[in-house]
Amino acid sequence: MYLSSKYEDVYPLHSRIVAEKISHNAFTRHAILKKEEEFMRLFEFDFNFITPYDVYQSYFSIAEKKIKNIETQNFNKVKELSMLYIR
């Protein structure tokens, strides 16, 4: 949860919050940070994953270029609704 929050959230969880509030002190901050280090080494510090938002941006960038005579208001509504599905 801690690592996912760091990758996905605008304001990620702090290790203190995870230790105290989420795990109810089952894990120390040090243990959480140590596990994070293990994962980072496992992935060789390569965290360049494709997210649904990346696909969304690419698709609509291509769609805007390909579709002729687009009604901007309707296209923007479709983009906004699509954003709801990836959240």
C-alpha positions as CSV (number, residue, x, y, z in Angstrom):
1,M,0.0,0.0,0.0
2,Y,2.8,2.4,0.9
3,L,4.7,1.8,-2.4
4,S,1.5,2.0,-4.5
5,S,0.6,5.3,-2.8
6,K,4.1,6.7,-3.7
7,Y,3.6,5.7,-7.3
8,E,-0.1,6.6,-7.8
9,D,-1.1,9.3,-5.4
10,V,-0.4,13.0,-5.8
11,Y,0.2,13.2,-2.1
12,P,1.5,9.8,-1.1
13,L,1.2,8.2,2.3
14,H,4.1,8.9,4.8
15,S,5.8,5.9,6.4
16,R,4.7,7.2,9.8
17,I,1.0,7.1,8.8
18,V,1.4,3.6,7.4
19,A,3.1,2.4,10.6
20,E,0.8,4.0,13.1
21,K,-2.6,4.3,11.5
22,I,-2.8,1.7,8.8
23,S,-0.9,-1.2,10.3
24,H,-1.8,-0.2,13.9
25,N,1.9,-0.4,14.9
26,A,2.3,-3.9,13.5
27,F,5.3,-2.6,11.5
28,T,7.8,0.0,12.5
29,R,8.7,2.9,10.2
30,H,12.1,1.3,9.8
31,A,10.7,-2.0,8.8
32,I,8.5,-0.4,6.2
33,L,11.4,1.6,4.7
34,K,13.6,-1.5,4.8
35,K,10.9,-3.4,2.8
36,E,10.7,-0.5,0.3
37,E,14.5,-0.7,-0.2
38,E,14.1,-4.5,-0.9
39,F,11.5,-3.9,-3.5
40,M,13.5,-1.1,-5.1
41,R,16.5,-3.4,-5.4
42,L,14.3,-6.2,-6.7
43,F,13.1,-4.0,-9.5
44,E,16.6,-2.5,-10.0
45,F,15.1,0.9,-9.3
46,D,13.2,0.7,-12.6
47,F,9.7,1.9,-11.9
48,N,8.6,3.0,-15.4
49,F,5.3,1.2,-15.6
50,I,2.5,2.2,-18.0
51,T,-0.6,3.3,-16.1
52,P,-4.2,3.6,-17.4
53,Y,-3.7,7.4,-17.4
54,D,-0.8,7.0,-19.8
55,V,-3.1,5.0,-22.2
56,Y,-5.8,7.6,-21.8
57,Q,-3.5,10.5,-22.7
58,S,-2.1,8.6,-25.7
59,Y,-5.5,7.6,-27.0
60,F,-7.0,11.1,-26.8
61,S,-4.0,12.7,-28.3
62,I,-4.2,10.4,-31.3
63,A,-8.0,10.7,-31.5
64,E,-7.9,14.5,-31.6
65,K,-5.4,14.4,-34.5
66,K,-7.3,11.7,-36.5
67,I,-10.9,12.9,-36.1
68,K,-11.9,15.7,-38.5
69,N,-14.6,18.2,-37.8
70,I,-14.7,17.4,-34.1
71,E,-17.2,19.2,-31.9
72,T,-14.9,20.4,-29.2
73,Q,-17.6,20.5,-26.5
74,N,-18.7,16.9,-27.1
75,F,-15.2,15.7,-27.4
76,N,-14.3,17.3,-24.1
77,K,-17.3,15.7,-22.4
78,V,-16.1,12.3,-23.7
79,K,-12.7,13.0,-22.3
80,E,-14.0,13.9,-18.9
81,L,-16.2,10.8,-18.7
82,S,-13.4,8.6,-19.8
83,M,-11.3,10.0,-17.0
84,L,-13.9,8.7,-14.5
85,Y,-13.2,5.1,-15.7
86,I,-9.5,5.2,-15.1
87,R,-9.7,6.6,-11.5
